[in-house]
Amino acid sequence: MLVGAKARVSPLQLEAAGDSRGLLVGDPVETRTFTFSRGTRRWRAQFDATGRAVITGLPAGLPLRLAVLEQSSQVLARHDGIALSVGERREVSSIPPPGARSPAARDDHDLPVARLALTLLRGNHPPGILETEALAESTESAFALTGEDGRFRFRGVAPGSWRIRPEGPGGSHEGPPTPDAVAAVETKVEVPAGTHTLEVQLRVHRGISICGRLLDTYDLPVQGSVTVDGPAGAPSTRSGANGQFELGPLAPGTYRLRAGYLASGVKSEVVQVEAGARDVVLRIDRGAMLAGRVVDAASGAGVAAQISLALAGAGNSGLLCTTSQADGSFHLDNVRHGIYALCASTRDGRCALIASLDTQVRSNVEDVQLSLQPAARLKVRYEGRHARGTLQLLQAGTLLDVQGIAPGPPAQFSAPAGKVELVLTLDGKLQTRELTLAASEEQEVVFHDED
């Protein structure tokens, strides 16, 4: 069983003289009461300013239960029974120093955190997406809710390595964190074999954030995303119309921040700051603007189409997608400067490709026209044991489209005529198929596992 925390403690000393008095020595906490009990009988004494409490008239030779109370809350207890002999002096336990509690979840101001959801997870490493999704059905996890005094309890915990993770309330991506939002910082716990009860120090961080502004190179405010430069799932927020942001809740420490435009490849430089910092400034380039029309090559009429913009050499991370309007017009802001392949496709099997579009020389490219021609149609199936993979369509090394693929219904592509390449990624391993396509042709491709 895991229960809440006990902090580092100071010695507790008992003494029985000829008149069977008990002496308790610890830190000066005058609000605490030292109690011995046997059945319904109680012996009490108040701690004085020197940290001493004396109880007279204790019976010798009988097992007594020891407890230390503060404002009716128990902060220390011995349930195994203490029997004092006449004249005996014995160090039997310890007293939490001022401000400590046991068992409880407490914040950085040593206040109890009430109604906090906690998850107990097996292992030393942070969970991945699949683990998080499977928690409700897993036997390797447990859940608890702290009480008004911050106390919590997990029962039936097997020996081994565990993590306790606070689940909320958390921060919001849409605005500043609420005062009761907690940082999702895990506490590692080792449960030795044969342990009946283990008290765990659980420190919960709330009320810590980083504030600042997101500006462009002309000191104008920018609306964008602000994230901690790190693994997926790291804290993030969005700046407002005035460029201001507040990122939290956070644990104390050093953070590397990066800003970007929503649904854009433009990123700011990384800025390293301490938790709690104010007036942080992140600067980001506006990037390029790209606009034009998708039209039918035969009639010249505007067409609604799927559009992909792939930055040369950047792989999936350099792919932007949008849709043209019913009149064929499209508009993309904050595009990273570079050389792109621009592809448009429709569900009825038409496609257009501009293999090289340079936004490095012209920041505003407003005269792009994509003329749709009859295209080849590809249906790609996956038959194997993996739940999901990623499928890329390339031509002459240029990324045209990316789709997820799973066993079952096929992924469908409209592809320009000529030589193309399909690249399937399954669990980090690649499979490649090269095809030569003719206009209006339909082909079906099936991928299997490669053992």
DOPAMI-527512 format. One line per 10 residues: their letters; for each residue x, y, z of C-alpha. Coordinates in steps of 0.02 Angstrom, whole numbers. Example, Ala and Ser with C-alpha at 12.3 -4.5 7.8 and 13.67 -1.06 7.14 Angstrom:
BEGIN
as> 615:-225:390  684:-53:357
//
This chain:
BEGIN
mlvgakarvs> 0:0:0  63:175:-43  10:324:63  56:507:56  218:586:108  321:602:265  462:729:255  636:711:332  614:700:520  705:736:684
plqleaagds> 736:616:830  598:571:951  652:520:1127  551:436:1265  604:425:1446  524:334:1593  586:384:1766  541:308:1935  373:395:1924  347:326:1747
rgllvgdpve> 358:494:1656  379:501:1466  488:634:1384  470:681:1199  601:793:1117  584:868:943  570:1032:846  482:1177:933  300:1168:877  191:1236:1016
trtftfsrgt> 29:1199:923  59:1011:930  -3:887:1060  93:734:1116  -23:588:1159  -6:415:1236  -159:303:1237  -212:132:1299  -389:81:1256  -500:229:1300
rrwraqfdat> -372:308:1417  -272:458:1357  -116:548:1422  -86:716:1338  42:855:1346  74:1012:1243  243:1046:1162  329:1200:1231  441:1324:1141  594:1214:1168
gravitglpa> 512:1067:1082  482:967:1242  324:881:1303  312:784:1466  174:665:1518  169:605:1697  89:450:1767  121:332:1622  101:149:1672  262:49:1653
glplrlavle> 263:-117:1561  105:-89:1458  106:-63:1267  50:115:1232  0:195:1066  95:356:1027  23:497:922  68:678:881  -78:792:838  -87:967:763
qssqvlarhd> -257:1053:765  -340:883:784  -247:814:632  -129:668:662  47:699:595  135:549:676  76:382:748  152:221:814  28:77:810  146:-63:864
gialsvgerr> 139:-16:1049  277:58:1159  309:-17:1331  420:82:1450  515:5:1594  545:101:1754  694:217:1729  708:175:1544  763:306:1415  730:259:1234
evssipppga> 730:341:1061  579:264:978  530:364:825  536:537:750  435:697:733  403:786:567  481:960:570  367:1114:563  261:1118:404  277:930:366
rspaarddhd> 126:817:352  97:633:330  16:571:224  -27:711:100  5:791:-69  69:968:-42  117:1114:-154  273:1223:-153  200:1329:-12  173:1171:92
lpvarlaltl> -17:1185:74  -121:1027:50  -187:999:-127  -368:941:-115  -472:845:-243  -320:809:-352  -332:657:-466  -177:547:-459  -127:403:-572  -6:266:-520
lrgnhppgil> 88:194:-669  206:46:-681  387:78:-733  516:218:-732  482:298:-901  348:424:-951  199:344:-1038  179:342:-1225  18:371:-1320  -33:189:-1320
etealaeste> -4:173:-1132  -107:328:-1096  -251:267:-1203  -250:96:-1119  -247:156:-938  -430:123:-905  -408:-62:-945  -231:-87:-878  -188:-189:-723  -24:-93:-715
safaltgedg> -107:68:-655  -216:133:-515  -309:294:-475  -335:398:-318  -411:566:-268  -336:672:-131  -448:726:13  -474:900:82  -313:880:183  -216:819:30
rfrfrgvapg> -208:638:90  -213:495:-35  -195:307:-36  -158:171:-164  -198:-7:-109  -132:-173:-174  29:-103:-250  150:-239:-305  339:-224:-274  438:-136:-410
swrirpegpg> 458:33:-496  308:151:-505  267:331:-549  134:444:-472  68:574:-592  -53:717:-550  -190:722:-680  -272:890:-652  -338:1015:-653  -209:1062:-785
gshegpptpd> -170:1212:-892  -268:1273:-1044  -198:1293:-1219  -324:1434:-1248  -269:1551:-1108  -171:1573:-946  -172:1430:-820  -296:1438:-677  -227:1460:-499  -268:1279:-454
avaavetkve> -189:1204:-611  -48:1082:-571  107:1035:-669  106:856:-736  269:809:-650  287:626:-603  359:562:-438  457:398:-451  427:268:-317  520:105:-280
vpagthtlev> 419:-22:-181  534:-152:-98  474:-331:-85  388:-368:80  334:-187:108  163:-171:190  147:19:193  259:146:106  246:333:136  289:436:-17
qlrvhrgisi> 344:618:-29  230:695:-161  267:875:-204  140:957:-319  185:1115:-415  53:1247:-450  51:1434:-479  217:1433:-574  218:1499:-753  319:1597:-881
cgrlldtydl> 247:1759:-954  302:1860:-1104  261:1923:-1278  277:1853:-1453  336:1985:-1578  391:1990:-1759  552:2067:-1824  466:2238:-1829  411:2228:-1644  230:2199:-1694
pvqgsvtvdg> 127:2076:-1590  100:1901:-1662  -34:1772:-1626  49:1602:-1622  92:1449:-1519  222:1445:-1379  290:1276:-1327  426:1200:-1221  559:1135:-1340  553:950:-1297
pagapstrsg> 455:789:-1320  274:778:-1375  155:822:-1236  265:962:-1166  171:1117:-1101  107:1238:-1232  -3:1391:-1248  -56:1524:-1374  -20:1710:-1377  -163:1833:-1390
angqfelgpl> -193:1972:-1515  -73:2082:-1415  61:1946:-1422  53:1912:-1235  64:1733:-1170  72:1639:-1005  142:1462:-1008  103:1347:-862  80:1266:-742  264:1220:-728
apgtyrlrag> 383:1142:-604  534:1243:-546  680:1232:-667  752:1291:-833  648:1286:-993  687:1308:-1178  544:1400:-1264  504:1407:-1448  363:1495:-1540  279:1458:-1705
ylasgvksev> 129:1502:-1811  -20:1388:-1800  -21:1263:-1945  141:1336:-2015  322:1282:-2027  394:1449:-1966  478:1435:-1795  567:1559:-1683  740:1539:-1608  746:1444:-1443
vqveagardv> 754:1552:-1286  810:1478:-1119  724:1546:-963  687:1499:-782  514:1451:-721  428:1604:-650  511:1723:-775  413:1876:-831  435:1993:-981  508:1857:-1092
vlridrgaml> 516:1908:-1275  509:1781:-1418  538:1845:-1595  477:1760:-1752  489:1799:-1938  326:1826:-2030  378:1707:-2169  311:1711:-2346  135:1732:-2415  76:1616:-2553
agrvvdaasg> -86:1639:-2651  -161:1583:-2817  -296:1479:-2901  -331:1298:-2946  -415:1284:-3116  -469:1149:-3237  -343:1144:-3381  -477:1118:-3513  -610:1245:-3459  -511:1368:-3353
agvaaqisla> -646:1360:-3218  -596:1370:-3035  -598:1205:-2939  -604:1160:-2753  -455:1045:-2724  -340:976:-2592  -172:1068:-2592  -8:1010:-2517  148:1117:-2502  308:1016:-2469
lagagnsgll> 472:1099:-2419  618:1017:-2510  720:903:-2397  610:927:-2242  507:767:-2253  341:759:-2162  386:906:-2049  393:1021:-2200  220:976:-2268  78:1103:-2262
cttsqadgsf> -97:1064:-2320  -247:1172:-2363  -402:1173:-2476  -445:1294:-2616  -612:1382:-2616  -754:1342:-2736  -685:1471:-2858  -513:1388:-2847  -430:1525:-2744  -312:1484:-2601
hldnvrhgiy> -205:1583:-2479  -64:1529:-2362  19:1646:-2235  178:1626:-2131  259:1501:-2248  439:1460:-2207  560:1530:-2337  625:1394:-2453  595:1293:-2611  430:1198:-2618
alcastrdgr> 334:1073:-2722  152:1125:-2738  24:991:-2781  -165:1000:-2804  -281:850:-2822  -466:811:-2830  -570:660:-2783  -625:636:-2964  -446:598:-3019  -367:761:-3076
caliasldtq> -199:827:-3021  -78:974:-3045  102:991:-2991  227:1134:-2981  389:1043:-2940  491:1196:-2886  420:1355:-2810  545:1475:-2730  488:1585:-2584  664:1639:-2538
vrsnvedvql> 677:1779:-2667  494:1838:-2661  411:1847:-2491  240:1872:-2571  197:1752:-2713  20:1793:-2770  9:1734:-2950  18:1544:-2933  -93:1443:-3049  -117:1255:-3035
slqpaarlkv> -197:1180:-3192  -280:1012:-3161  -250:870:-3285  -318:692:-3284  -213:594:-3159  -181:415:-3111  -277:346:-2963  -194:238:-2832  -274:126:-2702  -151:64:-2571
ryegrhargt> -193:-72:-2446  -97:-137:-2297  -120:-317:-2238  -18:-353:-2082  -9:-353:-1893  31:-170:-1860  -112:-58:-1803  -56:91:-1908  80:154:-2024  124:307:-2128
lqllqagtll> 120:311:-2318  212:440:-2425  188:476:-2610  342:551:-2697  392:597:-2874  575:630:-2918  612:640:-2730  477:772:-2703  347:735:-2569  172:751:-2644
dvqgiapgpp> 59:679:-2508  61:589:-2339  -77:481:-2268  -99:362:-2123  -137:182:-2166  -206:34:-2068  -272:-140:-2107  -441:-122:-2192  -500:13:-2313  -367:74:-2437
aqfsapagkv> -280:242:-2439  -319:333:-2602  -210:453:-2701  -226:556:-2860  -51:554:-2933  28:642:-3083  74:532:-3230  251:466:-3236  364:378:-3112  312:388:-2928
elvltldgkl> 371:307:-2768  268:242:-2621  357:233:-2452  273:140:-2309  339:164:-2131  293:32:-2002  371:38:-1829  522:133:-1897  551:14:-2043  529:66:-2225
qtreltlaas> 456:-23:-2375  467:56:-2547  371:26:-2710  414:112:-2875  275:131:-3003  254:205:-3177  82:282:-3199  -16:339:-3351  -150:475:-3351  -324:408:-3301
eeqevvfhde> -247:240:-3252  -303:151:-3093  -183:41:-2994  -200:-53:-2831  -48:-89:-2721  -43:-206:-2570  91:-198:-2434  128:-343:-2316  240:-358:-2164  423:-393:-2199
d> 491:-509:-2065
//
